[in-house]
């Protein structure tokens, strides 16, 4: 076996591999003459998963006896577009080093196949775990969402947008192991659709429609222009699904799905939502804002008492109530009918016109993080203050369960209460714990 360490010489992908980002983390790229040579380095075990163009195996490094996951991609079968996504994923993973992002150890390259050696997550996909459990407790969900938001903040600070956050692309590392304290620890993976932008600003907005429709932000689905806030919407979808087992919006076509998202706010009318705290539901309302200008940021999410568990932190910044009153007064004057930052498009079947009063793309996407954080989830077009009632939360016991709900996501929702009533209710219920019925 002849093993060659490649530093960008003699390979077609030099321009993709050797760039300014290689300074952050040195991931070995090793060229092998034959695919069988890799079996002299790793002992391949069981198959962990299979896609259209690749297979993932559990493998053991023969010399160190360390277990890894090896992703095997046959480039001729995959085609040029998939090969491009593969190298895009490699370049992104070379730039990151985070506790909740999958670690890329090394890459092997033969005449036809590329092998990515990554850390092994024995718990499999988060989707598989959710299918087994039907839904998760708030305690479990909070830990996962905190980890996911922390990873997204890390990526966005480096101008990296994932663009395909979903249950299948979140791996569970050590669920139910003795050293995990009963927590579900996760790693974000699959960066094939990820991009590195030049920063915030209209010149760095993306227009490519990609990802999984059920998790796609409306501004992304419309194909008119979007920014890193598409990842925040996806966090909201993941959180919603963890708590009830189903997505917030469902449709057979992308066009109808977008219509549902634009015409309805997220609903919590299934019986299972009666066991979920108001704090969690209000966070979901802020994450799933149609207009990205009003969407909670990942940084803000990490500071919410529901996440931190800090009962002494005010549930809402002091300037938010006044901001909400101003927003409501403005909406009364302008008679706004919706809040979607989707401009009109001609010749785009899946797109819809921009409602009056909605923010422009420049306003929605191109503020600095500080400017975005100062807005902290203003209300939607309804009279309900979208972040009222976000309060400290006492998690239920890990042994408690909620009844399984088999119905589809409903489209109805109780009328919003007035701002003063919601605020009073938030203060009066902040110290109450929730009793979760046992599922027999």
C-alpha positions in Angstrom: 0.0 0.0 0.0 1.2 3.4 -0.9 -0.2 6.3 1.1 0.3 9.8 -0.1 -0.5 12.9 2.0 -1.8 15.5 -0.3 -1.2 19.2 0.2 -2.9 20.4 -3.0 -0.4 19.0 -5.5 -1.5 17.0 -8.5 -5.2 16.9 -7.7 -8.1 18.6 -9.5 -9.7 19.8 -6.3 -6.7 22.0 -5.3 -8.7 25.2 -5.6 -11.3 23.8 -3.3 -9.0 22.4 -0.7 -6.1 24.8 -0.4 -7.6 28.2 0.5 -7.3 30.7 3.3 -9.6 28.6 5.5 -7.1 25.8 5.8 -5.3 27.8 8.4 -7.9 27.1 11.1 -7.7 23.4 11.3 -5.3 21.0 9.6 -7.4 18.0 8.4 -5.2 15.4 6.6 -6.2 14.7 3.0 -4.7 11.3 2.1 -4.6 9.8 -1.4 -4.7 6.0 -1.7 -3.8 4.0 -4.8 -6.5 1.5 -4.1 -9.7 1.4 -2.1 -8.6 -1.8 -0.4 -5.7 0.1 1.1 -8.1 1.7 3.5 -9.0 -1.7 5.0 -5.4 -1.9 6.2 -6.0 1.2 8.2 -9.6 0.7 9.4 -11.6 -2.3 10.1 -15.1 -1.7 8.7 -18.0 -2.7 10.9 -21.8 -2.4 10.6 -23.5 -0.1 8.2 -25.0 2.9 10.0 -26.9 4.5 7.1 -27.2 4.8 3.4 -28.2 7.5 1.0 -28.5 7.9 -2.8 -24.8 8.2 -3.4 -23.0 7.2 -0.2 -22.9 4.8 2.7 -21.8 5.3 6.3 -20.0 2.6 8.3 -18.9 2.2 11.8 -15.1 1.6 11.7 -12.3 0.9 14.0 -8.8 2.3 13.5 -6.6 -0.8 13.6 -3.6 0.8 15.3 -5.4 2.8 18.0 -8.6 0.7 18.3 -10.5 4.0 18.2 -14.0 3.8 16.7 -15.1 6.3 14.0 -17.8 6.7 11.4 -16.7 6.6 7.7 -18.8 8.2 5.0 -18.1 6.6 1.6 -19.1 8.5 -1.5 -18.6 7.2 -5.0 -18.0 10.3 -7.1 -18.8 8.9 -10.6 -22.2 7.7 -9.3 -22.9 10.8 -7.3 -22.3 13.2 -10.2 -20.7 16.6 -10.3 -23.2 18.4 -8.2 -23.0 16.0 -5.3 -19.2 16.0 -5.6 -19.3 19.7 -5.3 -21.5 19.5 -2.2 -19.0 16.9 -0.7 -16.0 19.2 -1.1 -18.1 22.1 0.2 -18.9 20.0 3.3 -15.2 19.2 3.8 -14.2 22.8 3.6 -16.8 23.9 6.1 -15.9 21.1 8.6 -12.2 22.1 8.3 -13.2 25.5 9.6 -15.1 24.5 12.7 -14.3 23.1 16.1 -17.3 23.0 18.4 -18.7 20.6 21.0 -22.0 20.3 19.1 -20.7 20.1 15.6 -19.5 16.8 14.1 -15.7 16.5 14.1 -13.9 15.6 10.8 -10.8 13.6 11.5 -9.3 13.0 8.1 -10.2 12.4 4.4 -9.1 9.6 2.1 -9.3 10.0 -1.6 -9.0 7.3 -4.3 -9.6 7.3 -8.1 -13.4 7.0 -7.6 -14.3 7.2 -3.9 -13.9 9.8 -1.2 -14.0 8.7 2.4 -14.7 11.1 5.3 -13.7 9.9 8.7 -15.7 11.6 11.4 -16.5 11.0 15.1 -18.9 8.2 15.8 -22.3 9.1 17.3 -23.7 5.9 18.7 -27.2 7.3 19.3 -27.9 7.6 15.6 -30.2 10.3 14.2 -32.3 12.5 16.4 -35.2 11.6 14.1 -34.9 7.9 15.0 -34.9 8.8 18.7 -38.1 10.9 18.3 -39.8 8.1 16.4 -39.1 5.8 19.3 -40.2 8.2 22.1 -43.0 9.9 20.1 -42.2 13.2 21.8 -39.6 14.5 24.3 -40.1 16.2 27.6 -39.4 19.9 28.0 -36.3 19.1 30.0 -34.9 16.9 27.2 -36.0 19.4 24.5 -34.4 22.4 26.3 -31.0 20.6 26.5 -31.1 19.8 22.8 -32.3 23.2 21.7 -29.7 24.9 23.8 -27.0 22.8 22.2 -28.4 23.4 18.7 -28.6 27.2 19.2 -25.1 27.3 20.6 -23.8 25.5 17.5 -25.8 27.9 15.2 -24.4 31.0 17.0 -20.9 29.6 16.5 -21.5 29.0 12.8 -23.1 32.4 12.2 -20.3 34.2 13.9 -18.1 32.7 11.3 -20.6 33.6 8.5 -21.5 30.0 7.9 -25.1 29.2 7.2 -26.1 25.5 7.5 -29.3 25.7 5.4 -30.5 22.2 6.1 -31.0 21.9 9.9 -33.4 19.0 10.5 -33.8 16.0 12.8 -32.0 13.7 10.3 -28.9 16.0 10.4 -28.7 16.1 14.2 -26.9 13.1 15.6 -27.2 11.8 19.2 -23.8 11.0 20.8 -24.4 9.0 23.9 -28.0 8.8 24.9 -28.7 6.5 27.9 -25.0 6.0 28.6 -23.8 6.1 32.2 -21.8 9.3 31.7 -24.6 11.3 30.0 -26.6 12.2 33.2 -29.8 11.3 31.3 -29.3 14.1 28.8 -29.5 13.8 25.1 -26.3 15.2 23.7 -26.2 16.1 20.0 -23.9 17.0 17.1 -24.9 18.9 14.0 -23.8 17.1 10.8 -24.3 17.1 7.0 -22.9 20.5 5.8 -23.3 19.7 2.1 -25.7 22.6 1.6 -23.9 25.0 3.9 -22.3 28.1 2.6 -19.9 30.7 3.9 -21.1 34.2 3.2 -19.2 37.4 3.2 -21.1 38.7 6.3 -24.4 40.4 6.8 -25.7 42.8 4.2 -27.9 42.7 1.1 -24.9 41.9 -1.0 -24.4 38.7 0.9 -28.0 37.4 0.7 -28.6 34.0 -0.8 -31.3 33.0 -3.4 -30.7 29.3 -4.0 -33.7 27.3 -2.9 -32.4 24.2 -1.1 -33.0 22.1 1.9 -36.0 20.1 3.2 -39.4 21.9 2.7 -40.8 21.1 6.2 -37.9 22.9 7.8 -37.4 25.7 5.2 -38.0 29.3 6.2 -40.7 31.0 4.1 -38.2 33.6 2.8 -36.0 30.7 1.6 -38.9 28.8 0.1 -40.0 31.8 -2.0 -36.6 31.9 -3.7 -36.3 35.7 -3.5 -33.5 36.2 -1.0 -32.6 35.1 2.5 -29.9 35.2 5.1 -28.7 33.3 8.1 -32.1 33.7 9.8 -33.3 30.7 7.8 -31.4 28.6 10.3 -33.3 30.1 13.2 -36.6 29.1 11.6 -35.3 25.5 11.3 -34.5 25.5 15.0 -38.1 26.5 15.7 -39.4 23.6 13.5 -37.0 21.1 15.3 -38.2 22.4 18.7 -41.8 22.1 17.8 -41.4 18.6 16.5 -39.5 17.5 19.6 -42.3 18.6 21.8 -45.3 17.2 19.9 -43.8 14.7 17.4 -45.1 16.5 14.3 -44.1 19.6 12.2 -45.9 22.9 12.7 -47.0 23.1 9.0 -47.8 20.2 6.7 -48.7 20.1 3.0 -48.1 17.9 0.0 -46.7 20.7 -2.1 -44.2 23.4 -1.4 -46.6 26.1 -2.8 -49.4 25.0 -0.4 -46.9 24.7 2.4 -45.8 28.3 1.9 -49.5 29.5 1.7 -50.2 27.8 5.1 -47.1 29.4 6.7 -48.1 32.9 5.4 -51.7 32.7 6.3 -51.5 31.1 9.8 -49.4 31.6 12.9 -48.1 28.5 14.6 -50.8 26.7 16.5 -50.9 24.8 19.8 -54.4 23.3 19.8 -53.5 19.6 20.1 -54.1 18.1 23.5 -50.4 17.5 24.0 -49.7 21.2 24.1 -51.7 21.5 27.3 -48.8 19.9 29.0 -46.2 22.3 27.6 -45.4 25.5 29.4 -46.4 28.9 28.1 -42.8 29.8 28.0 -41.9 27.1 25.5 -44.9 28.0 23.3 -44.0 31.7 23.3 -40.4 30.9 22.3 -41.8 28.8 19.4 -43.9 31.7 18.3 -40.8 34.0 18.3 -38.7 31.4 16.4 -41.4 30.8 13.8 -42.0 34.4 12.8 -42.7 34.6 9.1 -40.9 37.9 8.9 -37.2 37.3 9.7 -37.0 40.9 11.0 -39.2 39.8 13.9 -37.7 36.4 14.4 -35.8 35.7 17.6 -32.1 35.2 17.1 -30.1 32.2 18.3 -28.2 34.5 20.7 -31.5 35.7 22.2 -32.7 32.1 22.5 -29.7 31.2 24.6 -30.5 34.1 27.1 -34.2 33.1 27.6 -34.9 31.9 31.2 -36.6 28.8 29.8 -33.1 27.9 28.5 -31.0 29.2 31.3 -33.3 28.2 34.1 -32.6 31.6 35.8 -35.7 32.6 37.6 -34.3 36.0 38.6 -33.9 37.1 35.0 -36.8 39.2 33.6 -38.7 37.2 30.9 -38.7 40.3 28.7 -36.4 43.3 28.2 -37.8 46.5 29.7 -38.1 48.1 26.3 -40.1 45.3 24.7 -43.5 46.2 26.0 -43.2 49.7 24.8 -42.0 48.5 21.5 -45.0 46.2 21.2 -47.4 49.0 22.0 -45.8 51.1 19.3 -46.0 48.2 16.8 -49.7 47.7 17.6 -50.4 51.4 17.2 -48.6 51.5 13.9 -50.5 48.4 12.7 -53.8 50.0 13.6 -53.0 53.0 11.5 -51.8 51.1 8.5 -54.2 48.2 8.8 -51.5 45.7 8.1 -52.7 42.3 6.9 -49.8 39.8 7.6 -46.2 39.9 8.3 -44.1 38.2 5.6 -40.9 39.6 4.2 -41.6 38.1 0.8 -41.4 40.5 -2.1 -43.6 40.0 -5.2 -42.2 37.8 -7.9 -43.2 37.4 -11.5 -42.9 33.9 -13.0 -42.2 32.2 -9.7 -45.1 29.8 -9.0 -44.2 29.2 -5.3 -43.9 32.8 -4.4 -46.5 35.2 -3.0 -46.8 39.0 -2.8 -45.4 41.1 0.0 -48.2 42.1 2.5 -48.6 45.7 3.3 -46.5 46.8 6.2 -44.1 43.9 6.1 -40.4 44.8 6.3 -38.3 44.9 3.2 -35.5 42.4 2.6 -32.9 45.0 3.4 -34.6 45.7 6.7 -35.1 42.0 7.5 -31.8 40.5 6.7 -29.1 43.1 6.7 -29.0 44.5 10.2 -26.0 43.9 12.4 -26.5 41.4 15.2 -26.7 44.2 17.8 -29.5 45.9 15.8 -31.4 42.6 15.5 -31.1 41.8 19.2 -32.5 45.2 20.1 -35.8 44.3 18.5 -36.3 41.0 20.4 -39.3 39.4 18.8 -41.9 42.2 18.2 -45.5 41.0 17.8 -47.1 39.7 14.7 -50.2 41.2 13.0 -52.4 39.8 15.8 -52.9 41.7 19.0 -51.1 39.0 21.0 -47.7 40.1 22.2 -45.6 37.3 20.7 -43.1 37.1 23.6 -45.3 37.9 26.5 -45.4 35.1 29.1 -41.8 33.8 28.4 -40.9 33.0 32.0 -38.7 30.7 34.0 -39.6 27.1 33.8 -39.3 24.2 36.2 -38.7 21.1 34.2 -40.7 17.9 34.8 -39.0 14.8 36.0 -37.3 12.7 33.3 -39.6 9.8 34.4 -42.8 11.8 33.7 -44.6 11.3 30.4 -47.2 13.2 28.4 -50.0 11.4 26.6 -49.4 10.6 23.0 -51.4 12.5 20.5 -52.2 10.9 17.2 -54.1 13.8 15.5 -52.7 16.0 12.8 -51.5 19.5 13.6 -54.5 21.7 13.9 -54.9 25.0 12.2 -56.9 26.7 15.0 -55.8 28.8 17.9 -57.4 30.6 20.8 -57.8 34.4 20.4 -54.9 36.3 21.9 -55.5 38.2 25.1 -54.8 41.8 25.6 -51.2 42.9 26.3 -51.9 44.0 29.9 -53.7 40.7 30.7 -50.8 38.6 29.2 -48.3 40.5 31.2 -50.2 40.0 34.4 -50.6 36.4 33.7 -46.9 36.0 33.0 -46.0 37.4 36.5 -48.7 35.4 38.3 -47.8 32.1 36.8 -44.0 32.4 36.7 -43.4 30.2 39.8 -45.9 27.5 39.0 -44.7 24.1 38.0 -46.6 21.9 35.4 -48.0 18.5 36.3 -47.6 16.1 33.5 -50.1 13.2 33.2 -48.8 9.7 33.1 -49.3 7.8 29.9 -50.7 4.4 30.7 
